[in-house]
Structure formats: C-alpha cells, structure tokens
Amino acid sequence: MSSFEIDEDLVRSLVHEQHPDLAGLDLREVAGGWDNQLWRLGDELAVRMPRTERAPSLLRKEHRWLPALAPRLPLPVPTPLRIGEPSARFPRPWTIATWVPGEPADRAPISNDSAADTLAGFLEALHVKAPAHAPVSQDRGVPLTMLSDGFERGLEEVAS
C-alpha cells in the first residue's frame, strides 16, 4: 500500500495549500477503496488520495474521461472537479470530485425489484465503442496469464 500516512492533518493542509477556497469546509474520512483513501469535504465534495503506485494514473484518466462519460450514464458518477498536484508533503496527484450520495452497492441490501435492470442499463451505456483517442489500459484486454503473478501474491497474502 502506501509508504506514508494519509491522515486528516495531511488532507486538510493539502486542501488549504492548493485549494484555499475550500479549506473552510468540514473534512471527515470515509471508508476507502482499494486504490484510494476517500475523504468527505463539506456536503457535496470528496477528496481522493491515492494509496497505491498505480492510482495516480487512474485518477488522471478519470479526471479526463468521467466528465465526458457522465452525461451518457443513467446513474450519477463522481465528477472530478480539481486536481491536487504532488508536493513535498504528498508525492502523488490527488483529486477533488463531486460527492454522490448513497450506499455502496456491495454494502446495501437490494430493496428495489428493478436494481438488476438499472445496473444492466448503466453497464450498457458505459460499454460502447471507445473514441480513437481513448487511453488503453495495460491491465485490461490482455491475457490473464500476464496478470496472474499479482493475483497469486494476493492469494498468498490473504492465506498468511
């Protein structure tokens, strides 16, 4: 994971230094994802701090492509609004995006009979032919044997 601690003081100071107009908003940690630690900034924003080495390139792709994808999607997605640049205090880029209210799908009970249809509609809208200038992921569209070493290491870590 990360070789440095991402705590409230760090996030608050980075927001203050690079986006001072947002520095007065409340800040609180939210359960993070695999690659990023997530912080709620006020009621309408989120700060995403990358924990892994691969996360910064993914954040930059999201910053470029999510605003273009969002209008085509039937569900709200976070819209990246600002980029925080690497600094002496934090060596990776980070983002400020819109906050999408709700409960993560993997933690919330399905209480709607049309949830599967809604998900299918989202995936259908997302999976259209990419523009010619779209980025190509080095982790997608390759034979799985090229990715098995990382998977095997992950299994070993879980088993130990």
C-alpha positions in Angstrom: 0.0 0.0 0.0 1.2 3.4 0.9 4.6 4.2 2.4 3.2 7.3 4.1 0.3 8.0 6.4 -2.7 9.8 4.9 -4.4 11.5 7.9 -6.8 14.4 8.4 -4.0 16.8 9.1 -2.3 16.0 5.8 -5.5 16.2 3.7 -6.6 19.4 5.4 -3.2 21.0 4.8 -3.1 20.0 1.1 -6.6 21.4 0.5 -5.6 24.6 2.3 -2.4 25.0 0.3 -3.7 24.1 -3.2 -7.5 24.9 -3.0 -7.8 27.6 -0.2 -11.3 28.5 -1.2 -12.4 25.0 0.0 -10.3 25.0 3.2 -13.1 26.0 5.5 -15.3 23.0 4.6 -15.7 20.1 7.1 -13.5 17.2 6.4 -14.1 13.6 7.5 -12.7 10.2 6.5 -15.0 7.8 4.6 -14.4 4.1 4.2 -11.9 3.9 1.4 -11.5 1.8 -1.7 -8.7 -0.4 -2.9 -6.5 2.2 -4.5 -7.6 5.5 -2.8 -8.4 6.8 0.6 -11.6 8.8 0.5 -12.5 12.0 2.5 -15.8 13.8 2.5 -15.2 17.6 2.0 -18.3 19.5 3.1 -21.6 18.1 1.9 -21.0 18.0 -1.8 -17.4 17.1 -2.4 -14.9 14.2 -2.0 -11.2 14.2 -1.8 -9.5 11.0 -3.2 -6.0 10.4 -2.0 -4.1 7.6 -3.9 -2.6 4.9 -1.7 -1.1 2.7 -4.5 1.5 3.4 -7.1 -0.9 2.8 -9.9 -3.7 5.0 -8.5 -2.3 8.4 -9.8 -2.5 7.4 -13.5 -6.1 6.1 -12.9 -7.1 9.4 -11.2 -5.8 11.4 -14.1 -7.7 9.2 -16.6 -10.9 9.7 -14.5 -10.3 13.4 -14.4 -10.1 13.4 -18.2 -12.9 10.9 -19.1 -15.6 10.9 -16.4 -16.9 14.4 -17.3 -17.4 13.1 -20.9 -19.0 9.8 -19.8 -21.3 11.2 -17.1 -24.0 12.7 -19.4 -24.4 9.3 -21.1 -24.8 7.3 -18.0 -28.2 6.6 -16.3 -26.8 6.9 -12.8 -24.8 9.6 -11.2 -21.0 9.2 -11.1 -18.5 11.4 -9.2 -17.3 14.2 -11.5 -13.7 15.2 -10.9 -13.5 19.0 -10.4 -9.9 19.7 -9.4 -6.5 18.1 -9.3 -4.2 18.4 -6.4 -0.6 18.3 -7.5 2.3 16.3 -6.0 4.2 18.2 -3.4 6.9 17.8 -0.7 4.1 16.7 1.7 2.4 14.2 -0.6 4.2 12.9 -3.7 1.2 11.9 -5.8 -1.6 13.8 -7.6 -5.0 13.7 -5.8 -8.5 14.8 -6.8 -11.5 16.7 -5.5 -14.7 15.4 -7.1 -18.4 15.7 -6.6 -19.9 13.5 -3.8 -22.5 11.0 -4.9 -24.9 10.3 -2.0 -25.9 6.7 -1.4 -24.7 3.4 0.0 -22.0 1.4 -1.8 -23.8 -1.4 -3.7 -21.7 -4.1 -2.1 -22.9 -3.0 1.4 -26.5 -2.1 0.8 -29.3 -4.6 0.7 -31.1 -4.6 -2.7 -34.6 -3.2 -2.0 -35.6 -2.4 -5.5 -37.0 -5.1 -7.9 -35.5 -3.1 -10.8 -32.0 -3.0 -9.4 -30.6 -5.5 -11.9 -32.2 -3.6 -14.8 -30.7 -0.4 -13.5 -27.3 -1.9 -13.3 -27.7 -3.5 -16.8 -28.7 -0.1 -18.2 -25.6 1.5 -16.6 -23.3 -1.2 -18.0 -24.9 -1.0 -21.4 -24.4 2.8 -21.5 -20.8 2.5 -20.3 -19.7 -0.2 -22.7 -19.8 1.5 -26.0 -17.0 1.7 -28.5 -14.3 4.0 -27.2 -13.2 7.0 -29.1 -10.0 6.5 -31.1 -8.0 8.7 -28.7 -9.2 6.9 -25.5 -6.4 5.6 -23.3 -5.6 1.9 -23.3 -5.2 0.2 -20.0 -2.2 -2.0 -19.5 -4.3 -4.1 -17.1 -7.3 -4.7 -19.3 -7.7 -6.6 -22.5 -4.6 -8.8 -22.0 -4.3 -12.5 -21.5 -4.9 -13.3 -17.8 -1.6 -15.2 -17.6 0.1 -11.7 -17.8 -1.7 -10.7 -14.6 -1.5 -14.0 -12.6 1.7 -13.2 -10.6 -0.1 -10.3 -8.8 -3.1 -12.5 -8.2 -1.0 -15.3 -6.8 0.8 -12.9 -4.5 -2.6 -11.6 -3.3 -3.8 -15.1 -2.5 -0.6 -15.8 -0.6 -1.1 -12.6 1.5 -4.6 -13.5 2.3 -3.7 -17.0 3.3 -0.9 -15.9 5.6 
